[in-house]
Amino acid sequence: MKPLLRRLWSFRKPKTRNRRGPLRVMFVITSMPVGGAETLLVSLLDRFDPARVSGEVICLKQPGPLGEQIAERIPVHAHLLSGKWDFAVLWRLTKLLRSRRADAVITVGAGDKMFWGRLAAWFAGVPVIASALHSTGWPDGVGKLNRMLTPLTDAFIGVADSHGEFMRSHERFPAERVHVIRNGVDTDRFQPAVDGGGLNVREELGLASDTPLVGIVAALRSEKNHSMFVDVAAAVLTQEPDTHFLIVGDGPERAAIEDRCRQCGITDRVHMLGTRHDTPRLVAALDVFLLTSHNEASPVSILEALAAHVPVVSTRVGSIAESVIHGKTGYLVECDDVPAAAASVAALLVDDHRNQQFGAAGREQVLRTGSLQSMVEGYQQLVETIYDHQATTDRAQAHRRPVVGAFVKDSGR
């Protein structure tokens, strides 16, 4: 099926890279709020080798805070989708990809951007079409329409080994097209607080210098389960009444979270900080990072906390157990198990030795396995490998066998 589809739309065979120059890679995403996947994308774009890859962003809707922030240094295209039934987005996207002479399209997340981004890339004759997914459920659940475009897709990118296995076994993507490129963080930006950084954050919030701080950095969306965060906060306050809680991020659930805080009577203890561009210093000021998501793959926020020497308490979902090693870098609890989460947070607040021990182990682990540069190199190599295969192989034959490269999992798994 796929060779036939490629043959029908093979009007532009790509030039070899020595003739083409840096490959233009277009990332298609809904918007760019301050969230894990979006922050990761910015880090990726900022560190591409300009001699090899030139990155651009396509936001189907508004650019969002991060999109506006990077627009001065990275091309950002926005406002291509006006509503759910705006089918003209296909024409707009196709026209944009052709005008920019895109060499690769990578959709970020599932839903509309995964569908329209890949379909437009095919119509535009883009040589490399890939989809990067960042969780194992909503909002990254892959529906029937998106499954129909599997034959057009060169690569599906997961962020952890167990996530890659999920994509093969549950999503049933072809094993030879599933690639695992681990998330990475900038350990120079996210590092332990120095020179009174934690004290400055507390002072800005009007808190005493020894106030315990527990926080989360996540878009305010339903799958992040902030209601559990608030319930855990209320439970922790019965044991450690001086504790304060930071919620960094913005989104559609803000009003519901504020209502939950009022219902629990802890409005004065929960600080809704909204969108911030100084998350490294905020995270480093925390005593415990608490993630309460219903589903994730390998969230960047956890890696950032661990890199900042902050132990993590998290729900046991997705591939989090590969980062949060229970009893070593933090604690894992089941979804909506408020008592267990509260007990784990309280234990780390009262035991400074254990807190420091977990924090040190977490940073060492990220330094060893969560390199940002290895993630960047993974994307560059993947795009180049597939592009080279397309450029040197007859288009009708190019997709009859898997591309073999450093990031392709054994198709026999």
N, C-alpha and C positions, 0 to 999 in steps of 0.2 A: 504493500500500500504506500509506504513512505517513498520508495524510489519513484513510483508513478507520480505522486504529488510533486516531488522535486523536479521531475522532468517537465511537468506542466508549467512550472514557474521558474525556469532556469535561464531567464534571459540575461542574467548578469553573472558570469563566472568571475569570482574574485581574483584580483591580481595577487601574485606572490608577494610576501611581506617585504622583500627587498625592493620591490617596485612600489608598493603601496605606502610604506612608511608606518608611523604609529597607527595602531588600530583604534577606530572610534567606537567606543562601547557606550551604549545608551541603556541606562537603568530606568525601568518603568515602575512607578510606585503611585499610590493614590495621592498622598500628600507627605509632607515632611514635618510632623510635629516632633517634639522632643521625646523620643522613644528609643528602645534598644536597637531595633533594626535600622532606624533612621540614623542614629548616631554612628552605628557601625558602617553604614554606607558613606557617611562623610569622611570617616577615618580612611576608608578604602580609597575614595576618590582623591584625597589629599596626598596619598602615598604611592599612587601609581607612578611607574617610571615613565616620564614623558617621552622618552625615546622609543617606548614600546606600546604604550596605551594612553589614549586620551579619553577621559570619562565625561559624560554629560548625564543630566537627570531630566526625566519627563514625569511631571506630576499631573495625573489625569485631572485632578481638581486644583485646589489652591496650593501654593508652594509651602505654606506653613512656616513656622518660625525658623526651622533649620534651613529650609529652602531659601528663604529671604537672606539668611545669614551668609550662605555660601555663594549666592548669585554673583557677587563681585569677582569671584575667582574661578567659578565653574559654571558653564552654561546650564541654566535651568529653564525648562519649557513647562508652562502650566496652563490650566484652564482649558483642557481639551475635551472634558466630559461634563456636560451640563446636567445630566440626570440619568436615572437608571435605564430609561428607554431611549437614550440618545445614540441611535445606531450610526449617526454621522461621525462619531468618534473614530470609526474604522478608517474613513476617508481622511480625516484630519491627521491621524497617527501615521498612516501610510505616506501621505504627502510629506510630513515632517521627516520621517526616516529616510525617504528618498532624497529630500533636499539636503539633509545632513550627511548623506552617503554613509549611513551607519554600517559598520562591519560586524557588530554584534549587538544583540538586544538581550538583556537579562531582566526578567520581571522579578520584582521583590514582593513575596507574599502571594496568596491565592486570590480568588475573587475576580473582580472586573479587570484589574491590571494584568493578571496572568492570562486571561482570555484575550482581551483586546490587544495587549502588547505582543503576544505571540502571533496572533492572526494577522495583525498589521505588518509585523516583521516578515511574515511569509509573503504577503502581497507585495511588499517592497523589495523582495529578493535579498533580504539580509542574510549573509553567509552563515552566521552563528546565532542560534536561537536557544536560550536557556531560561530556566526558572529556578530562583533561589527561594526556598521556604525556610521559615524561622520558628515554626512550632508544629505540634502534632495534633492540632485540633483547631477550633475556631480561634482566630480568624483565618487560619491557614488550612482549613479542611478543603480538599479538592473535590468539586462537584462534577456532575456528569458532563456538562458542557466543556469544562477544562480537560476532562479525560479524553474527550473527542480529539483534542489537539495534540495528544501524545505523539502521533506519527510525525508531527512537524517539529518536534523538540529534540535538540541535540544533547541536552544535558539537564538533569535535575540535581540541584545542589542542596545537600544537607549540611548541618553544622556540627554533628557529632556522630560517632560510630553507631550508637543505638538509633539515632535519628535516620541515618542512612538505611539501616535495617528496616525501620518502620516504613520508609518510603518504598522499599522493595516488597515487603510482605503485606502491608496494609493498603497502601496506595496503589500497589501493583504496577509501579513504573518498571520498565525494562531494566533488569539488573545492570546491564552493561552501560546504561546511560546515567546511573546514579553515582554521583561524585560526592565525597565528603571533604569539605574544607572547613576546618575548625574556626570558630570565632576567635578573634584576638583583640587585645586591648593595649593601649599605649601605657606601658608601665612607667614611663617618665612623667606622664600627666597624673596618673592614678598611683599615688604612693603614700606612705604613712604621713600623717600631719606633722609638720615641722614649724618651728618658730612661732608657736602659739596659735597655729591655724585653727585648731578646734576651739580654743578659747575665744577667738575673734567671732566665730560663728555663733557661739552661745551669747556673747555680748550683743551682737546684732539682734538677736531674738529677745533680748532683755532677760536672759537667764543667768543664774550663778555659774561660776566657772567649773564647778564640779557636778553640774546637772547631767544625769544619764540621758543619752540620746539614742533613740531607735528610729530607723527611717527606711523608706522605700523610694526608689526612682523608677517610675513607670507611667506610661500614658494612662489616663483615667478612663479605661475601657472596661467593660463588664468581665472579660476573661481574666483581668488582673485581680479580680476579687478583693477590691479594697474594703468591702464590708467586713471581711474576715480580719483584715489588718486593724480596723477600728475595734472590733470585738476583742481581738488579742490585746490591744492597747488598754481597753477597759479592764481586762483580767489582770494584766501586768500591774496596773496601778493599785490594785488591791494588795499586791505584795511589795511593790516598790513605788510608793506614792510620789516620789520626787521626779519620776521619769517624764520626759517629754518626747513627742513623736513628730517626725517630719515626713510630709508627703510631697515629693517633688514630681511635677508633671502636670499636664492639663488634659482635658478631654470631656466627652459627653457625660461622664458619670460624676462630675464635680458636685452638682447639686445634691445628688443622692448620697454621696459621701458626707457632705456637710450635714444633711438631715440625720444620717446615722450617728454622727458625732453628737448632735444635739440630743438624740434619743438616749444615748449612753451617758450623757452629762459630762462629756470630756472635751467640749469645744475649746476650753482654755489650755488643754494639754496637747492638742493636735494642731500643728502648724501647716496650713495648706500653702505651699510656696509657689505653686504654679510653674510655668516654664522658666527655667534658669539656665544660664550659660556658664555657671561656675560650679557644675556638679562635682568636679574633682575635690574641691575644698569642702563641699558639703558632705560628701561621702566619707572623706577622711576624718571628719569631725564626729562621726557616729561611733557608738560603742557596739551596736549590733545592727546588722542589715536584715530586714524581715521581708521576705517575698511570699505572697499568699496566692499566687496564680492558680487558676483552674487547669491551664495547660501552657506549656512552653516547650522549647527544644533545648537550646543552650543559651539562656538569656545573658546578654552582655552586661547587664547591671550587676549580676552576681560576680562575674569576672572582675568588674571594676572595683567592687567592694573588697574582694579577696586581694586584689593588687594593692589596695589601700590599707592592708593589714587589719581589715574589719571582718570578724567572724559572721557567718550567715546562718539564719534560720529560714528554712524554705519548705514549701510543700513538695512532696515527692512526686513530681510530674516530669514528663518528657525525659530529657537527658541530664537533668540537674544533678543526679547522683554521680555523674562523671566529674563534676566540679566541686560539689559540696560533699565531702567525704564525711559521713556521719561519725561523730566522735573525734574527728581530726581537724577539719576546717570549719565545722559548724554542725548543725543538727537538721535532720529531715523529719517531717511530720506528714500525716495524711491530710488530704484536702478537707478543709472545714473542721479539723480537729483543734478547736480553739484552746482547750485546756493544755494539750501537749505543746502547742506552739508557745503559749504563755509561760509554761514551766521552763521551756528551753531558753526563752529570752531572759527570764528572771535569773536563771542559773548563770548565764554569761554576764549579767550585770553585777552579780554579787561576788563572782569568783574572778578577780583580776588576773590571777596567774593563768587560769584556763583561757580567759579571753585573749591574753597576749600570746599564749601558745597556739591557739587556733588561728589567730591573725597571722602569725609568722609562718605557719604551715601553709596557709592560704596563699600568701604572696609568693612563697617559694614555688608552689605548684603552678601558679600563673606564669612566673618567670620561666619555668621549665616547659610548659605545654601550651601556653596561651599567647604565643608571640604574634603581635600584630603584623610583623613583616612576613611571617610564614603564611598568614592568611592572604596578604596582598599578593605574594608570589604565587599562591595557589590559584587565585583568580586569573592572574596574568598568564600563567602556564596553561590553564584550562582553555582560555579563549584562543591563545596562540596555537595550541595543538589542534583544536577543532578547525580553526581557520585554515591552517596549513593543509590539513586533510582535504578540506573543500577546494582549496586553490590548486592542489596538485592531482586531484582525482576527478574523473569524469562525473559531472553532477548526477547523472542517472545511476551511477554506481556508488556514490560517496557514502550512502547510509545503509548499505547492505551488511556492513560489519561494524562492530563497535570500535570507537576511537580508543587506541591504547595510549595511556599516559600515566603520569605519576599519581593522579588523583582519581583514577577509575578503579572501582571495586571489582573484584573477581566476579565475572558473570555467572559463575557456578555456585555462588553462595545462595 
